[in-house]
Amino acid sequence: MDKSIGATPKSNGSTSTKTFENRELVLVSNREPYVHEYDDGEIQVVKPEGGLTSALDPMMASTGGTWVAWGSGDADDEASDGNGCVRVPPESQSYELKRVFLTDEQVTNYYYGYSNKVLWPLCHSDTAKMETSAQFWRHYRETNRQFAEAIREQGDPSNAVIWFQDYHFALAPRYVREASPDAFCMQFWHIPWPSWDVFQSCPQYEELLDGLLANDLLGFHLDQYCQNFLDCVSHALDAEVDRENGRIRYDGRTIRVAAFPLSIDAEERTALARSAEADEQWDSLRESYPLPEDGQLVVGVDRLDYTKGIEQRLDALEHLWEWYPEHREQLTYVQKASESRSRIEEYQQVQTNVKQKIARINDRFGTEDWQPIVYVDDYLPLSALAALYREADVCLVSSLRDGMNLVAKEYVASQVDEPGVLVLSELVGAHEELGESALTVHPNDTEAFAATIQRALAMEPSERSSRMATMRRQVEANDIDAWKRNVLRQANEILEREDEAATA
Ligand code: F6P
């Protein structure tokens, strides 16, 4: 099997490259793209709902290589070989999934602890929610080391392009480089990067930056996050920082920092929204939930996370039904919610608050024939989600802080019938690409938020069409494939320069 990334285009448009030939792509993420679980004694494969894994799995399926991730399923061990490896996707088996098995203590301290009680609130600039502990940090370091070892077990890092994903692995690039100084490492940070004054509140800021600077290429969604990162480096480390060109000289090496806004497989989402499967799913959703026969449908799709602004959105809807009573018995809001990180108190609190608010609003405005808010926390297949997006007149994205937010893009790609309106918080990364054609809200300005929903619901079809057409062009042109091409092209340029320097 050819494991190289050889087909990556060069910046000059030619199709083959010297530098990527013979290098295997090794993708590293915390969450795995396929989880094996026992169901009534039988082993089942489940695809987690997360944005990262669903965005990168099609890419890995076409590129091939190895995906190293935490083996979190109770049947993962049994379904893998002696090295923790299994070929996936199950239907086409085009790449290797190598599982790293973690103890309960590691999961508590590395995943729930340092990753999600320190780095997550820190990077979302919510430092009051940070909970620091020596245990968290110790396990984060050790687990990063374990992942670095798992990468080495798969093959010589010097012959690979190692692509770390996200905030779970700020130190692993350094551990890989310590053992293999000429490895090519890159990392994409899927969440925001905060300003220096916020980042400084983390006691390990120096080690985190040092770890990340063991990469050759570091990617963020937005230029703003790149600038924040460069600023943090110039404050915390003895490094030369070239803000204009996104370059850092540190420890005798050059690190490139660049923005690559993550996206979705727009074509697949559009095809799904047009599919007969989506029609069937829509019928079954209508049988299972009190969805309106007539009237307008508004949708929100979120992980139950305090950064998503779900409570603020519910406040705006309540205000709308209170001050614009013509929407009572006319507008139904569907909240699709996925449980997330439930062992963390703040997440339990969001779940409770959201449910309580919904119950109160339904109680206040609901009638015998109409339930204002329909809460869906069951797993929905992608085709059902596509149907929900397709049928929704308005989609509400109201995060308080969000690196990108792929829901906004999924909604746009699924608008294959009469176009709806995207109402988008100005605090999400996707606002940079879609903000001109979406209706912008500030999630904390309840009255203005409600008035914007009102405007969206009343928008003329011609205006909806032209706004949606612009957003669709944007999402189609800048899809997941373009993202992958841009990242790999940039990586390839760096590799070529390194080759040239080595042979000069
Ligand atoms: O948005 C950041 C992120 O890590 C995504 O990459 C991922 O899909 C999502 O959060 C879910 O997180 P978790 O893996 O903790 O469920």
Residues whose N, C-alpha, C, O or C-beta is under 5 A from the ligand:
A	BS01	F6P	R31 G50 G51 L52 T53 H190
